[in-house]
Amino acid sequence: MSKSCPTKILLSEDQLPKQWYNIQADMPNIPPLPLSPQTLKPATPQELSALFPMDLILQEVSTERFIDIPDEVQDRLKQYRPGPMYRAYRLEKELGTPAKIFYKYEGISSAGSHKPNTAIPQAYYNLKAGIKRLTTETGAGQWGSALSVATSMFGMECRVYMVKVSYQQKPYRRSFMEVFGAEVFASPSNMTESGRKILAQDPDSPGSLGIAISEAVEEAAQRDDTNYSLGSVLNHVCMHQTIIGQEAKEQLAMVDEYPDIVIGCCGGGSNFAGISFPFLMDKLQGKRSLRAIAVEPAACPTLTRGVMAYDYGDTAKIGPVAMMYTLGHDFMPPGIHAGGLRYHGDSPLVSALYQDKIIEAMAVKQNDTFKAATTFARTEGILPAPESAHAIYAAMVEALKCKESGEAKTILFNLTGHGYFDLAAYDQYLAGSLTDIEYSEELLQKSLANLPKIE
Ligand SMILES: *Cc1c(COP(=O)(O)O)cnc(C)c1O
C-alpha cells in the first residue's frame, strides 16, 4: 500500500524526457507507407516534401526506438513541462472505489491542451528547413491555438483554416490565435480552389475538418515558403506526444506504482498514443501486462464501428492516403461538443495496434461524458475539456468495476485539456438540452462506399 502517495506528483525541469519513444521499433505490424492521392502508389519523399520538412518525413518512417529531442525544443517545452500528475483521491472517495486513480494534466500549456507538445517541434523542424509559413486546419480551435503559439515562438507566420461552425460558435478561440499573430479564415473559404468548390455547391456549408485540411494542404503545396502542419494522426505527431507517458512512468515509479489500465480519449489518436505508448513498450517487449483503452464519441465511432482500410485524410482527396480505421472521408460528423474528437480517421499506429488487439476501444455518449466531467470538476476542482471527459468517463467505469470486484487496480488517464472555452456546452448540459447523437448505420454505409479502390 502506498500510504504516502502525495496528491500531486511533480518532476523537476531536468527530468523532462530527452528522447521521444517510437513504437514502430516494437510493433508486430508496422502500418504501410501512405499513398499518393494522385497515383494511389506509395508516396515518394519528393511528394511528401511539398508539405513536410525532411526531418519529420524521416521520423514518420523511422524504426529507431528512441529519437533525441533537440535542445531548442526541450527549452521551449520547459515553459510548461514536465506536467503534473495527480492522484484523484476525492474522485476515488466519491465513487467509493478501492481503485487508485491517477491522471496527467495537460491543460497547463499555454494553448490549454497537449497539442503544443507536437506544435513546438513541428515549427522548429520547419524553420530549420528554411520554411517561413505554416498552414493548418482547426476544428474546435485547440490545434490552431497550439500552432499559433509555436509559430510565434519561432518568429514564423501561421494561417489557420477553421471549420466554419466552430469559427461562429467559438469566437474567442479565433481571438486567441490572432493574439499570437495567426491569420484565421472560416472554412470553406474562397481563398482556395477546394473551398470555392464546396461553396459553389453549398454556400451555407458548416465546414468539416476534411474540408479545412484540403484548404490548408492546397495552399502549402502551392507555395515554396509554406508547409503544412497536422496536429494529430501522423506517426511523428504520436511520437512527439510520448513525453506525456514517459513523464507518467517516472512519476508513478516515484510512488511505486505501475498502471493496470491506461486510458486516453481518441480523436486522431495522438494523446492516447502519448500516454499509452511508453507503457505499451513494456507490454510489447513482454515485460508487463496492462490494458490500454482508447475512448471515442458514439457520434464519431471510428475504431468501434469504422473499417480498417486505405482512405483519404481530407474531403478534396489532395492529402496522403493512409491505412487506418475510418468512417469514410465524406463522413460529416454530427455537431457534438467534443470538437477535437470529430475526425473521420484515426492514427495508423493506433489503428494497427487495435487491429492486432494490443489495445481496446470504447464509444461513449455525449451526456454521459458531461455527467462524468461535472463529477470530476466537483471533486478534483479542475474544469475538463469535453474531449478529456471521455477519458474521465472510462476511468470511472473501470473504477466502479473495481468497486464490485473489490480489486484495487491502478488506473491512469490523460486529462488532455481545460474546458474554459467550452462553457456554452456545459450550459447546455446543465440545462438538460444536450442531445445524444449516434451515427446512423445507413449514413455510415454510404460514406464507406466511397473509399478509394486500391488493387
Ligand atoms: C485535439 C484534442 C483531443 C483529441 O486529439 P487526439 O489527437 O486524439 O489526442 C483531445 N483533447 C483535447 C483537449 C484536444 O484539444
The ligand as a MOL file (V3000), in Angstrom:
LIG
                    3D

  0  0  0     0  0            999 V3000
M  V30 BEGIN CTAB
M  V30 COUNTS 15 15 0 0 0
M  V30 BEGIN ATOM
M  V30 1 C -7.3680 17.7200 -30.0270 0
M  V30 2 C -7.7490 17.3030 -28.6880 0
M  V30 3 C -8.0460 15.9520 -28.3960 0
M  V30 4 C -8.0600 14.8630 -29.4250 0
M  V30 5 O -6.9660 14.7100 -30.2400 0
M  V30 6 P -6.0440 13.4130 -30.2320 0
M  V30 7 O -5.1230 13.6040 -31.3710 0
M  V30 8 O -6.9260 12.2190 -30.3950 0
M  V30 9 O -5.3420 13.4050 -28.9380 0
M  V30 10 C -8.3560 15.6210 -27.0970 0
M  V30 11 N -8.4070 16.5490 -26.1150 0
M  V30 12 C -8.1430 17.8470 -26.3540 0
M  V30 13 C -8.2340 18.8120 -25.2290 0
M  V30 14 C -7.7990 18.2630 -27.6450 0
M  V30 15 O -7.5170 19.5400 -27.8710 0
M  V30 END ATOM
M  V30 BEGIN BOND
M  V30 1 1 1 2
M  V30 2 1 2 3
M  V30 3 2 2 14
M  V30 4 1 3 4
M  V30 5 2 3 10
M  V30 6 1 4 5
M  V30 7 1 5 6
M  V30 8 2 6 7
M  V30 9 1 6 8
M  V30 10 1 6 9
M  V30 11 1 10 11
M  V30 12 2 11 12
M  V30 13 1 12 13
M  V30 14 1 12 14
M  V30 15 1 14 15
M  V30 END BOND
M  V30 END CTAB
M  END
